[in-house]
Each structure stands twice: as C-alpha cells, then as structure tokens.
Amino acid sequence: MIASTFISLLAFPLVTAFYLPGTAPRDYQEGEKIDVFVNTLTPMLNSKLHSLISHDYYDERFHFCQPEGGPIKQPESLGSILFGDRILTSPYEINMMENSTCKLLCQSSVPKEDSKFINDRIKEDYGLNFIIDGLPSSEMKRDLKTNEIFLDAQGFNLGDDETIPDKPALNNHYDIFIQYHLKEGYHSLKQFRVVGVLVYPRTVNSMISGSNSPDCFNTQPLYLSEATNNEFYYTYSVSFIPSDIPWGLRWDAYLHVFDPKIHWFSLINSLVIVGFLIFMVAMVLYRTISKDISRYNAIDLSEDVQEDYGWKLVHGEVFRLPPRPMLLSVMVGNGTHLIMMCIVTLIFALFGFLSPSNRGSLATVLLICWTLFGCISGYVSSRTYSTLGGNQWKSNLILTTILFPIIIFSLIGLLNLILIFNNSSGSIPFGTILAILLLWFLISAPLSILGYFYGMKIGSFKNHSSQQQQINSIPRQIPLIKPFYLKIFNSILIGGILPFGAAFVELYFVLSSLFGNRAYYAFGFLFLTFLIYILTISTVTILFIYFTLCSEEYRWHWRSFLIGGGSAFWLFIYGIWYWISRLSFDSFTSVILYFGYLFLFSLLDFLIGGSIGYIATYFAIRRLYSSIRVD
Ligand SMILES: *[C@@H]1O[C@H](CO)[C@@H](O)[C@H](O)[C@H]1NC(C)=O
C-alpha cells in the first residue's frame, strides 16, 4: 500500500511531466463562431503502419470541401512545420452551444481517376486531423489494461475498409462532439470554454434521388466507384456536451501513458544493469587497481621490473598519437554537441516547457539548442585535438564546423527530395530549409568557431603535473588478443547491446508515438533512461578498455569510440525488426524513407555513444595511469 502510493507519487511527474499552458484560454459567448482548422492526413498506426507519407488536406485528389475564397494557411512555429503540420482553414460552421444534425458541408464530385487514389489511402488507414480551439480531434478510447478512458488524438479514419475487406467505404459524415466548460462571469454572463473535441466519422450514402437535402441516416455505405464519376455529400453534425473538466486540465485526458508499469519495469531493469556495471567498474578500478598500484609502487627497484604484466606494461604507449586524430576529435566534438542538445531539451521537457498546446515545441527547442550549442562542438573538438597532439588546427576547425552538418543536411535533403517527388506534404518547405540553413550559417557555425578558439586558448585536457604521459620512442609489439570478447568487432557488439538494452523499451514507446502521430509525454522516463544510457556506455567502455589494456593492446582511442557507439548497430538491427513486425509499407518510397531516417538516427546515436565512450575512457585512463609510479 505504502509502496504503491510512493510509486504513484513518484510516477506522477515522471508520467505527465506537468506542463505549462502555452496559450491563454479563449472564452466564447453563446453563438460565437468556433474555427475548425484542418491539418495533414497522416497514416494511422493501428495494428500496422502502412506508409510514411502524409498528404495535404487540400490535395486536389481528395476533393474535400473548400472554404469560400480558398483555404488560408495558419502561422506555425518552425518545429511544427518540421514535424509535418500544415494547418489551414476549413468551411465548417460551428457556433458555441448550437447543436446541429446532418448539416451539409458541400457536394463533392470525385472523378473516376481519383477514386483509386482515395480508395488506396483508405486501405492504408489514413486519418484526418482537425484542430478546434487548439485541441486535436480525437477518439475516446479505453485502455484495456488499466481500464482508463483517454482521448486518442491520432486522427480519425478517412474511410472504412474493415467492414467488408477490399471494399473501402469513404467516411463522408462526421459526428463532432465538443465538450465545453461553463464559466459564470460578471453579471451572470455565460462564458464557455472548449475542453475536449471528439470526432466520430462514418460512411453514409446520403444522396437520395428525388431529394435535394442529404439523408444522414441512410444505412447504405458510400463506395467510390473507380469506373464512373462519383457525386456525394459531405455532411456533419455537432453536439455540445457539458463537462466539468476545467480549462487548465483539458490536456490531461490526452496525456495518456500506455502501460506505465512497463515503463517502470524497463527503468528498474535498466537500473539493475547499470548498477551491476558500475559495481564492476568500481571493483576493477578501485580494488584491483589500488592493490596493483600499491604492489607496483612497493616493488623493490632492484627486482626485475620485467615481471610486470597487464595494463601497467603499456604506460609508455597509451598516450601515443592514434591514427586519424583529426576525424576522432571532430566526431567527439560533434557528439558532445548532440549530447548537450539532448540533455537540455529533455530538461526543458521535464519542467513542462514543451506544452502540447504549443504544437511542435519539442522540435523548436531541439533546433534552438542545436544552434546555440554549436560552440560546444568547437570547444570540445579543439581541446580533444590538442590532447591528441594534432597540429593542423585550421583543417580541424573547418571540419568540426562543417563535416557532420553537411553529411546530415545532405541526408535530410535527399529524403526531402523523395518526399517532394511523392507529393507528400511532409516535405520541408523551401522557406523552412532556408531558415534552418541561415540558423546554422549565421549562428551555429560562428559559435562553433568561437568555441574552437576558446578551446585552443585553454589547451589540451592533459594535466601537466606529472611525467606520466611520456611515450616510448619505439612502439611496443602488440600481442594477439586471446579472449574472443576483446576482438574489436565482438567488443563493439557486446559493448553496444548493454546501453541498447537499457534504453530500448523507452525507445519502443518513442517510436510508437512518433509513427502513431501521437505526441510523446513520458519525458520523465525518457530523461532517466538517457542518464542510464550515458552511465551504461561509460562503464561498459571503461571495462572493455581496461581488459584490453590488460592484454597489452594499447590502441584504445578508436576502440573506445567504437565500443561506445556500438549501440548504433543494435539500433539499426532493431529498426529492421520493427519494420518487419510493426510496419507494412505498401510503397517502396516509404521503405526508402524509413531506412533513410533509421540510418540518420543510427548515425546520430553512433556519434553520441562514441563520444560518451571516448570521453569517459580518456578520463578513466588518465586517472589510472597518473596513480602509478614510473621510473
Ligand atoms: C446538444 O446535444 C447534446 C447531446 O446530443 C445534449 O446533451 C445537449 O444538451 C444539446 N445542447 C443544446 C444546447 O441543445
């Protein structure tokens, strides 16, 4: 009892990460018009996801009803555009507190050429998305596990292809339920606030010959014929339903976390992994080594020092310049940049600054952090480079600033081209691309250069106090590594699976909400998971490098980066598994897009993990070798 109360107390901020309302409430008088905005059509994740391409609501092939004078674009934040929102006005007429039934929206005609397009989209489970008073249209659902009622905002079906398989019916009638909250103002002035929006679509062949008004209660569904042109009505009904949810809590019903138990289970599971690893590292680094050190330092100098074994033998080698120090420092710099971006964004999310009512705020904050933390990539790269003993600082500066941004921009640009060729509304508009390029060129890149010079001024990470970093003039011979787990490829695989294992349940939820077009809210869990991920990578890499050094293989620089980034390999494999089990794309384009994004995420994960591994190992090794006495 006490334990469960404690857990639910703890869980509260973790689950919902309380949010600050992004906008002021809007009070409506009776009869005042409520705007209905339409967003893109997105594929819905029911049992499987069929596509990754979203379509503009006013894509000509859909023939949806247009407002008089044409639809008008609504202003949106950069992040909202990046996440695929395209919000436009619509011809729906909804007035506060005025119920209506079977209102005619317009008569639509779909030529036979476009019927196939619409029918295919129905088969792919596309959903419509309305936005009313800032709230997404949703369906009321019951979580079968917890029996809780929640609002699922992943859109409502364009059509129905389940009642009769292979015979898709178009949903041309919408029952819109608006939950309102009554607020008595001064002089008993009644004011109403919208606190929930539910839309239930259905298909009805409402055009009856001999009548010129729609019949919304006809029991026949509407099928679009691909042989002849189609004429039919779009209709809607509106009901206002009183609700006692106050305006300030109206998002709560949307912030449903599926299976909080599984989040907890995964978190505890990861904590066990990381606890075990930290224990191992503590054992190794503080008991074995301190014993080693005292024995080593106590050696009578007359004794034969050649009897030494293990990591101490390579003290003259560990700080030898690794191959390609340039690339290594550039990667560590850019990786650290990404780590800082993730951490600060997660902290923002944790404190509720990323309110769901501010559409796209997550992407906006990510973008801002990425821009401002450009200085970190320069700073870390220059200090790492000089630690490694590099001296071509001009090339290093240029590569740090442009290499990975250009790789990532080109990849995104390529995927964007594919989207444009497919007429998807998910493609990033030219203005947004320009804005991002300017952000990079005018703010991020100069900050990176500034950070680089500041890092140069401070110099390397070496501590200058001791002679520990002396390097033998002749490189030692490296014996063949015996244990199989220390072979480079094996250690990447083994080292990578632990951080991946610590994070993958949360990753599953992030992916589901990303593909299900649902916002993700369990930022508390995500933050803790990220911390555990960092700890796991650091400890695993240190352990592996320690054992490697013990077997007298001293080339640890790249090894530590690769082992740290090993989770990227598993991420990619997991992506393939997710594709096989949860996604069933009908078009080859979606497959290409999916693998493009998967590759991009794996690359970012590789940079992040590799940098964590390298930095953690560097400081562990420095600590390790500064504690022994070198003659
Ligand atoms: C509108 O319809 C709903 C349910 O259909 C009903 O509860 C409500 O009282 C009606 N409101 C008005 C203003 O007629």
PDBQT file of the ligand as one rigid body, heavy atoms in Angstrom, charges set to zero:
ROOT
HETATM    1  C1  LIG A 701     -26.733  19.168 -27.685  1.00  0.00    +0.000 C 
HETATM    2  O1  LIG A 701     -26.786  17.759 -27.776  1.00  0.00    +0.000 OA
HETATM    3  C2  LIG A 701     -26.324  17.073 -26.623  1.00  0.00    +0.000 C 
HETATM    4  C3  LIG A 701     -26.347  15.591 -26.862  1.00  0.00    +0.000 C 
HETATM    5  O2  LIG A 701     -26.826  15.251 -28.085  1.00  0.00    +0.000 OA
HETATM    6  C4  LIG A 701     -27.190  17.447 -25.424  1.00  0.00    +0.000 C 
HETATM    7  O3  LIG A 701     -26.694  16.797 -24.260  1.00  0.00    +0.000 OA
HETATM    8  C5  LIG A 701     -27.140  18.945 -25.234  1.00  0.00    +0.000 C 
HETATM    9  O4  LIG A 701     -27.980  19.326 -24.192  1.00  0.00    +0.000 OA
HETATM   10  C6  LIG A 701     -27.544  19.681 -26.509  1.00  0.00    +0.000 C 
HETATM   11  N1  LIG A 701     -27.265  21.076 -26.335  1.00  0.00    +0.000 N 
HETATM   12  C7  LIG A 701     -28.126  22.034 -26.712  1.00  0.00    +0.000 C 
HETATM   13  C8  LIG A 701     -27.686  23.427 -26.481  1.00  0.00    +0.000 C 
HETATM   14  O5  LIG A 701     -29.177  21.767 -27.211  1.00  0.00    +0.000 OA
ENDROOT
TORSDOF 0
